[in-house]
Amino acid sequence: MVQRFDGRVAVITGGGSGIGLATARRLASEGAKVVIADVDAAAGKAAADEVPGEFVATDVTSETQVAALFDGTAEKYGSLDVAFNNAGISPPDDDSILTTGLDAWKKVQEVNLTSVYLCCKYAIPHMRRQGKGSIVNTASFVAVMGAATSQISYTASKGGVLAMTRELGVQFAREGIRVNALCPGPVNTPLLRELFAKDPERAARRLVHVPMGRFAEATEIAAAVAFLASDDASFITASQFLVDGGISGAYVTPL
């Protein structure tokens, strides 16, 4: 494996499972010192022990905890080279706008959008001091498409991540800081499996729209993160990077 991250420090939120864990494995395999942040202490510690890396228990909706995560990482390791702001939720009570309550709306916005704002706010100053850095924010293909099987707050939160990423990528481009939005299609993660196991019809309605005929594996999304975070993507910033199996380009899918 090419060591594109040798000597570099990466913080991954939501690193205890799914895309975050797969990315922690991938970046570590390429030489990165990985700091895993997760609200689930058991999953986060297990991931850090496996990678190996460091685990920092973090509620990404808490400004003090997010500040401590990035400040502590920079102080301990001397740099902050990559921030993969990936933590997110997709709860079942986030549904159609006609049925989704305000509490459900606010919870998803806090975890999926406000957390990315906080992570960027506290990562960027360290990257400015060193004159370089790469931020990858997890948005979604739903940030650029609409769905009749709505998760209204999730969709809105990911659209917000995409817009914020574009602005930050432009604002800090001449300071050597790249900021990109990863827009995955449906991914075969525990979160998606749990959601679709409860509603096979809903899963089938989604799968038929994927030209490749399957959901992504977390390792495939991790490979895209590794590319965006690396110097191979040195002229890419303020972008929406779709890894969606062709969903966003499809009108009719193959039989």
C-alpha positions in Angstrom: 0.0 0.0 0.0 1.3 3.4 -0.9 2.0 5.5 2.2 0.3 8.8 1.1 -0.3 9.8 4.8 3.0 8.9 6.3 3.7 11.3 9.2 0.2 12.9 8.9 -2.5 13.2 11.5 -6.1 12.5 10.7 -9.2 13.0 12.9 -12.3 11.0 12.0 -15.6 11.6 13.6 -18.1 8.7 13.7 -15.0 6.5 13.4 -16.3 3.6 15.5 -18.4 2.0 12.7 -19.5 2.1 9.1 -17.7 4.5 6.7 -15.8 6.1 9.6 -14.2 2.8 10.7 -13.5 1.8 7.1 -11.8 5.1 6.6 -9.8 4.8 9.8 -8.5 1.4 8.6 -7.6 2.8 5.1 -5.8 6.0 6.3 -3.9 4.0 9.0 -2.9 1.5 6.3 -1.4 4.4 4.4 0.6 5.6 7.3 -1.6 8.1 9.1 -1.8 8.6 12.8 -5.6 8.3 13.3 -7.7 9.8 16.0 -11.1 8.3 16.2 -13.9 10.4 17.7 -17.2 8.7 18.5 -20.1 9.1 21.0 -20.1 5.3 21.4 -17.2 4.6 23.7 -17.2 0.9 23.3 -17.2 1.0 19.5 -14.7 3.9 19.3 -12.2 2.2 21.7 -12.5 -1.1 19.8 -11.8 0.7 16.5 -8.8 2.5 17.9 -7.4 -0.7 19.3 -7.8 -2.4 16.0 -6.5 0.3 13.6 -4.4 1.1 15.8 -5.0 4.7 16.8 -6.3 6.9 19.6 -9.9 7.2 20.7 -11.4 10.4 22.0 -15.0 10.2 23.4 -16.8 13.0 21.7 -20.3 14.3 21.4 -20.0 16.2 18.1 -22.9 18.5 19.0 -20.9 19.8 22.0 -18.8 22.8 21.1 -16.5 22.3 24.1 -15.9 18.6 23.3 -15.2 19.3 19.6 -12.8 22.1 20.5 -11.0 19.8 22.9 -10.8 17.1 20.2 -9.0 19.2 17.6 -7.0 21.3 20.0 -5.9 18.2 21.9 -4.9 16.4 18.7 -2.8 19.2 17.4 -1.1 19.7 20.8 -0.3 16.0 21.2 0.8 15.2 17.6 2.1 18.6 16.5 -0.2 18.9 13.4 -3.7 18.4 12.1 -3.5 17.3 8.5 -6.9 15.6 7.8 -10.3 16.1 9.3 -13.0 13.7 8.1 -16.2 15.1 9.5 -18.4 12.0 9.1 -20.6 11.6 12.2 -24.3 11.5 11.4 -27.6 9.9 12.1 -30.7 8.8 10.2 -33.4 8.1 12.8 -36.8 6.5 11.9 -38.8 9.4 13.1 -37.2 11.6 10.4 -39.7 11.0 7.6 -42.1 13.1 5.4 -42.3 16.7 6.3 -46.0 16.0 7.1 -45.1 13.6 9.9 -41.7 14.6 11.1 -41.9 16.5 14.4 -39.8 19.6 15.3 -37.7 17.6 17.9 -36.8 15.0 15.3 -35.9 17.8 12.8 -33.7 19.6 15.4 -31.9 16.5 16.5 -30.8 15.5 13.0 -29.7 19.1 12.2 -27.6 19.2 15.3 -25.8 15.9 14.6 -25.5 16.1 10.8 -25.0 19.8 10.1 -24.1 21.7 13.3 -21.4 19.1 14.1 -19.8 19.7 10.7 -19.8 23.5 11.4 -18.2 22.9 14.7 -15.6 20.5 13.4 -14.6 22.9 10.6 -14.6 25.8 13.0 -12.0 24.2 15.3 -10.0 22.3 12.6 -9.3 25.2 10.3 -7.3 27.4 12.7 -4.8 24.6 13.2 -4.5 24.0 9.4 -4.1 27.8 8.8 -1.1 27.8 11.2 0.6 25.1 9.3 -0.4 26.4 5.9 -2.1 23.2 4.7 -4.8 20.7 5.4 -7.6 18.7 3.9 -11.2 18.6 5.2 -13.7 16.0 3.9 -17.3 16.5 5.0 -19.8 13.7 4.6 -22.8 15.0 2.7 -24.9 12.6 0.6 -26.2 12.1 -2.9 -29.6 13.3 -1.5 -28.0 16.7 -1.3 -28.3 16.9 -5.1 -31.4 14.9 -5.7 -35.0 14.6 -4.4 -36.7 11.5 -3.1 -40.4 10.6 -2.7 -39.4 8.4 0.2 -38.4 11.4 2.2 -36.2 11.8 5.3 -36.7 15.6 5.3 -34.3 16.7 8.0 -31.6 14.3 6.8 -31.9 15.6 3.3 -31.9 19.2 4.4 -28.9 18.7 6.7 -26.8 17.1 3.9 -27.7 20.0 1.6 -26.4 22.3 4.3 -23.2 20.4 4.5 -22.7 20.6 0.8 -23.3 24.4 0.7 -21.1 25.1 3.7 -18.3 22.9 2.3 -18.4 24.8 -1.0 -18.1 28.1 0.8 -15.2 27.0 3.1 -13.4 25.5 0.1 -13.4 28.8 -1.7 -12.7 30.9 1.4 -9.6 29.1 2.5 -8.3 27.8 -0.9 -5.3 30.3 -1.0 -4.2 29.3 2.5 -3.5 25.7 1.4 -6.7 24.3 2.9 -8.9 22.1 0.8 -12.5 21.4 1.8 -14.6 18.9 -0.1 -18.0 17.2 0.3 -18.2 13.5 -0.1 -21.6 12.5 -1.4 -22.1 8.8 -1.1 -25.0 6.8 -2.4 -26.6 4.1 -0.2 -23.9 2.2 1.7 -24.0 -1.2 3.1 -23.5 -0.2 6.7 -25.1 -1.2 10.0 -27.2 2.0 9.9 -28.6 1.2 6.5 -29.1 -2.5 7.2 -31.1 -1.7 10.3 -33.2 0.9 8.5 -34.0 -1.4 5.6 -34.4 -4.6 7.5 -37.4 -2.9 9.1 -38.8 -1.9 5.8 -37.8 -4.2 2.9 -40.2 -2.4 0.5 -38.4 0.9 1.2 -35.0 -0.8 0.5 -36.3 -2.3 -2.8 -37.6 1.1 -3.9 -34.1 2.5 -3.4 -32.0 -0.3 -4.9 -33.9 -0.3 -8.2 -32.5 3.3 -8.9 -28.9 2.2 -8.5 -27.5 1.6 -12.0 -24.8 -0.8 -10.6 -27.6 -2.8 -9.0 -26.1 -2.8 -5.5 -25.3 -0.6 -2.5 -21.7 0.6 -2.0 -19.4 -1.1 0.5 -17.9 1.1 3.2 -14.4 0.3 1.9 -15.3 1.9 -1.5 -16.3 5.1 0.2 -13.2 5.0 2.4 -11.1 4.8 -0.8 -12.8 8.0 -2.0 -12.1 9.8 1.3 -8.4 8.7 1.1 -8.2 10.2 -2.4 -9.8 13.5 -1.4 -7.6 13.8 1.7 -4.4 13.0 -0.1 -2.1 15.1 -2.3 -3.5 13.2 -5.3 -6.4 15.5 -5.0 -4.3 18.6 -4.6 -6.3 20.7 -7.1 -9.7 19.6 -5.9 -11.5 21.9 -3.4 -15.1 23.2 -2.9 -16.3 20.1 -4.8 -19.2 17.7 -4.4 -17.6 14.3 -4.9 -20.3 11.8 -5.8 -19.7 8.1 -5.1 -23.2 6.9 -5.8 -23.0 4.0 -8.3 -24.5 6.3 -11.0 -27.7 7.2 -9.2 -27.4 10.9 -9.8 -26.8 10.4 -13.5 -29.6 7.9 -14.2 -33.0 8.4 -15.8 -33.8 4.7 -16.5 -31.6 1.9 -14.9 -30.7 -1.4 -16.5 -33.0 -4.3 -16.3 
